[in-house]
Amino acid sequence: MTAFRTTAAAAALALCAAAPASAAMLISIDDVGSDLSITYAGTLDLSGYTAVETFGVSNFRALRSNQAAIFNLSGSYQRYQFAFSLTPFGTDPEIFAAAGAGDSFYILPGYISVPLGYVSGTFLAGEVQFANTSIAALGMSAGTQEAVLPNDSITIAIGQGGGLSADVPVPAAAPLLLGALGLGGFIARRKG
C-alpha cells in the first residue's frame, strides 16, 4: 500500500507541475513504422465567432500536403473562417487515409472545422493513419508552423518524433481526481 501512495503522490505532483502547452490545439505528423500518422489534441476558443457553414459528411479522411490541409471528418461538422495562412507541407495533391478515429476536425488555410455543436474550450482529439507512406515520400520537411486564430493558435509539428504526449495540456479534472484518490488513501490509512 505504501508503494501505491508514493506513486499516487508523485503522479499528482507531476500533473500539477506540468508546464502549459504552447498552443491550444497541437497537430503532430510523424512516421510510425511504414505508415504516416497524424494526431491532434487540444481545445479551441471560438467564442464570439459563428460558423460560416454546416456540413454532414461521413468518413472523409485525407491529407493534401500541397495545400496544408488535414481532414478527419465523420458525421456533421461546422466550418469557421479566419484570416490565417499556412505553408504547404509537401508536394502531394491528396492521399486518403487507411484509418481514422476521434473528433471531426479539419484545418485548411483560412478555415477550421469542428464537430457540429462544438462548445469553445471542449477537448478535441483524433488520429488519422496513412498506410505505406512517409513524410519524405510526400515531399514534406520536418519543422513546425502555427495558425494564429483571433483567440487561439494551432501548432503543426512535422517529423518531430515525439507525438503529442509532452505538449497536450492536462485536463483540469486530472489533478482533482488524483487529489481525491490521495485523500481517500489517507482516510483509509487513518481508519486502519
HELIX and SHEET records of a PDB file:
HELIX    1   1 THR A    2  CYS A   16  1                                  15    
HELIX    2   2 ALA A  173  LYS A  191  1                                  19    
SHEET    1   A 6 ALA A  99  GLY A 102  0                                        
SHEET    2   A 6 LEU A 124  PHE A 130 -1                                        
SHEET    3   A 6 ASP A  35  GLY A  42 -1                                        
SHEET    4   A 6 MET A  25  VAL A  32 -1                                        
SHEET    5   A 6 SER A 153  ILE A 158  1                                        
SHEET    6   A 6 GLY A 143  VAL A 148 -1                                        
SHEET    1   B 5 ILE A  95  PHE A  96  0                                        
SHEET    2   B 5 GLU A  53  ARG A  64 -1                                        
SHEET    3   B 5 ALA A  69  GLN A  81 -1                                        
SHEET    4   B 5 PHE A 105  LEU A 108 -1                                        
SHEET    5   B 5 TYR A 111  PRO A 115 -1                                        
END                                                                             
